[in-house]
Amino acid sequence: MNQLSFSDIEYQNRKRITKREEFLSIMEEIIPWQEWLDYINPYYPDGKRGRPPRGLETLLRMYLLQCWFNLSDEGIEDALYDSYALRSFMKINFNDEQVPDATTLLKFRHRLEEHGLTKVLFDAIKNGLEQAGCLMRGGTIVDATIIQAPSSTKNANKQRDPEMKSTKKGKQYHFGLKCHVGVDVATGYVHTLETTPANVHDVEVGAKLLRQDDEVVYGDSGYLGLDKRQEMQNHPKANSIDYRINQRPSKLKELPAYTAQKHIEKRKSQIRNKVEHLFRWIKCQFGYTKTRYKGLYKNTQRLYMLLASTNLIMCAKANRTLGGTGASS
């Protein structure tokens, strides 16, 4: 057990716990650390040649903080020197070691991206939720949200990100990517992620968001016609799926004020709004309203990490536990 420093003793006398500390405490308890380290360890340098690597858990914790607080490599390094709460989560004592520099974190992040390890961690959390009975079967909510990308051409290449596209929503154009998710109807946990340029219509990706045993699909009016698409005919339960898709607002305005159809549409929306809690965590809590990197792949890997974290925090706030090798709340 590490000896407490004078700073630790002084900090323990504070009057209140901040929301940041509360969040970090929850994530500290519910993340299956050993399981995640076991997934990453085969791809991490063993230190037998070259410069000895920093501790794997230290860099994983630093990467998670970077994702949760939407900071750059240099930004998270500076924040760790400034914030006692972040440094405590990192478990760093300046008497023994220093914060890993931005370049070390950059190489670690590239290693995760190269081997698609954030998706592996996301799938591990999904499997843990299934084993614990937190993910139900039979129904999926499909939806998408736009993640903006820098539209400026004031850069070395004098051009925007070629993998991002523009789309019109309402009366405003948006440039970036679309984050398409499939969410469990009963619990609101996300089980599937797909990313595309922003100009790809929602209905084109709808079939990829469904599970093999789904029998009910909820979606907004962007998914009208999903049942007629060719890719849906290959679904194991294509003939028995119940498509509960909201009608377009313009159609509802033509109906009388109080009708059974409007009540049905309201009920669909009440069930479908679970997906909005997910988007709130990504955009409002984690601050991921604009892409951090160029290209779809890197941003997709970041989204997998954010969605895995969202599933974990939702699980913890619901006082549930994860199945599998090590996660508990």
N, C-alpha and C positions, 0 to 999 in steps of 0.2 A: 504494500500500500504506500502511495507517495505521500511524503510529509507535506503538510499544509504550509504555504508561505504566508507572510504577513498580508499580502494582497488577498489571498483566499479568505483569511480570517476576517479582514475588514469587509469584504464583499458579502460574507454570510450575514452581516448585521444590517443589510438593506431592509427597508420597510415593506417593499412589495416586489413581486415577481413580474417581469415584463411579459408581454405576449410572445416576444421572440424566444425568451427562455422557456416558456410553457410549451411552445411548439417544438423546440429542440429536445425538451425532456420527453415529450410524447414519441418523437421519432427515434430517440435513443433506445427507448424500451421496445418499440414494436418492430424495428428493422431486424431481420434475421442476419446479424452480422457475419457469423461464421459461415453460413450457407452462401452468402454473397461473396465472401473472400475465397471460398472453395471454387466458385465458378470462375473467378478472375485469375486466381493463382497460377494455373497452367500457362497463361499467356504473359506472365510477369517475369522480368529478369530474375535469375536465381542468384546473381551477385558473384558467380564464380569467375567471371571475366569482366575487366573494365572497372569503372567506378561503382562502388557499392550503392545499390538503390536505396531510396527512402522506404520506410515501412509501407506496406501495401494498404493497411487499414488507415494510416494517416492520410494518404493521397485519396483514398475513396471518400473519407469524411470531407476532405477539402473540396473534392469534385461535387459532392452532394450540396454543400453549402453554396457553391458557385451556382448550381442549378436553382436552388430554392430561393436565393436572393437576387438572381439574374445579374450577376457581376462578371466582369471580364477577368482574365487571368491575373492581370495586375491589380484589378479592383479587389478581388477576394484576398490577395496577399496583403494589401494594405488594411483591409477590414479586419483581418485576423490579428494584426498588430494593435488595432484600435479598440476592438471589442472583446471584453472579458468573456461574455457569453459564448461567442463564436470560438474563442480559444479554449474554453472549457469543453465544448463539444468535440474539438479536435484532440483534447487530452494532451496538450503541449505545455511543458514547463520550460521556460526560457533558461533555467539553470542547466538543463540537460540538452536541449536541442532548439533549433530555430524553425520558423515556418518555412515549408518548402517554397522555393521561388517560383515565379510565373512560368518559366521555361520548363521546369520539372512537371508542373501541372499540365502544361500544354502537351507534353509527350505522353503523359498518362491518359489524357482525354483522347488523343489520337489513337492510342492503343485500344481503348474501349470501342472507338468508332470503327477501327480497322477490322475487328473481330465480331462486331455486332453484339457486344456484351450487354448493352443497356436493354436490348430486346430479350436477352436471356434472363436478366434480372426481372424484367416485367412479367415474363412467362412464369418465372418461379413464384412471384407473388400471386399471380392468377391461379396457379396450381394449389398454392397454400389456401387460398380462399375457397376453392372447390372442395378440398379435403376437409375444411372446417365447416362445410355446409353453408357458406356465406354467398356462394354463387348458385343461383337457381337455374334450372333449365326450362326451355320451352318458349321464351319470349325475349325479344331484343328491341331496344330503341335505337334508331339510327339518326344521326345528325352530323352536321359539319359546321365548323367555324373558320373564319378567315384570320390568318396570322399575317400581319403586314410585313413587307420587306422594304428596305430603303429604296426609294424611287429616284434618288438623285444620281446624276451621271458625272458628278464632280469627283472622279477618281482616276487612277492611272490609265485604265482602259477606256474611259469615257463612255461607259455603257452600264446598264442595269444588269442584275443577275439574270443570265439567260434562261435559267430553269424556273424562274418566277414569271407569272403572267398577270394580266389585269382582268378584272371582272366588275360588273355593275351590280350593286345592291341598292335597291330603292332608286334614289336619284344621284348616288355617289359612286365613283369608281374607286376600286381598291386594287393595289398591286401587292402580290405576295403568294402565299400557298394556302391550301385548304387542309385542315385537320379533320378527317372523317373518323368517327368513332362508332363502335357498337357497344351499347350499354345494357346490362342485365335489367330486365323490366322490374323484377321484384326488389332488388337491392340497390341499384344505381351504380354498381361497380363496372368499370370499363373492361371489356374482354378482347376488343379488336381495335387496331389502329391502322389507318391507311392515310398517306399524304399524297397530294397531287398539286399541280399548279392551280392557281385560284380560278382559272377559266373553265375547269372541268366541272360539269354539272353534277349535283349531288346524286341524282338517280343512276348515273353511270357507275358509281362505286358502291351502291347500295347492296348488291349481291355479295360483295366481298366482306361485308360487315356482319353477315349472318352466320350462326353456328349450324352444324349439320342437323341438330335436333330441334331447331326453332320452329314453332308452330304459329306464333303471333309476331307481327312486326308493327311497331309504332313509328311514325315519322311525320314531318311537316309536309306542306304541299309540294316541296321540292322533290319528293319521292313519288308523286303521282305517276302511274304508269309502270311502277317497278315490277308488278306482276306480269306485264306483257313483254318484258325484256328477255332476250334469248338466254342470257347467262342464268336467269332464274329457273329456266326449264331444267337445268342440270342439278338443281337442289334435290336432295333425297325426299323432301316432303313438299315438292312443288305444288302438288294438287290439293294439299290440305292446309296450306299456310293461310292464316287470316290476316289480311292487309288492313290495318287500322290507320289509314293515312288521312291527315287533316285536309279538308278542302281549301281551295284558295280563298283568301279574305274577300275578294271581289264577288265570289259566288255566294258567300254567306250574307253579304250586304243586300242581296236581292231577296232574301227570305224575310218573312214577317218577324216581328220583334221576339215573340215567344213561340218557338216550335220545337218539336222533338229532335229535329235535325241539329239545331243549334245546341241543345243540351248534350247530344252525343258528341259533337265537336268539342264542347267544353271539357267533357270527361276525357277525351283523347288527349287534350292539351295538359290536363292535370296530371295524367300519368307520364306524359312525354317530358314534363319539365324537370324530371330527375337529371337529365343530361345537362341542364343549365348549371347545376351545382358543380359539375365536373369542369365546365368551361370557366366558371367563376374562380375555381382554385388555380387553373392554369394562368388566367389573365390577370386577376385581381390580387391573389395571394402570392403567386410566384412571379408576377410581373412580365409574363411572356406574351406581350402584345405585339412584339416586333421580332422578326428573325434575328438571331445572333450571328449566324454564319452564312456563307454563300452555299447554294446548292441544296437540293431536297434531302439528300442522305444525312448530312450532318445535323440538320434541324430535326429530322425524323428521330435520330438517336437521342437528341435532347428531349423530344416529346415523350419517348418511351420512358425515360427516367422520371419525367414530371408526372406521367400517368401512373407509374408504379408508386410514386410517393403519394399521389392523390388517393389511390386505393388504400394505402396504408393509413393515412390520416383519417379517412372516412371510416375505416374499420375500427380504429382506436376510439374515435368519438362516439361510435355506436356501442362501445364496450364489448366488442367481439374479439375473438382470438383467432390467430392463423393456425392452420394445420401445417404439417411438414416438419422440417428438422429443427427449427429453432425459434420461430417468431411467436411472441406472445405479448399481450398488452396488460 
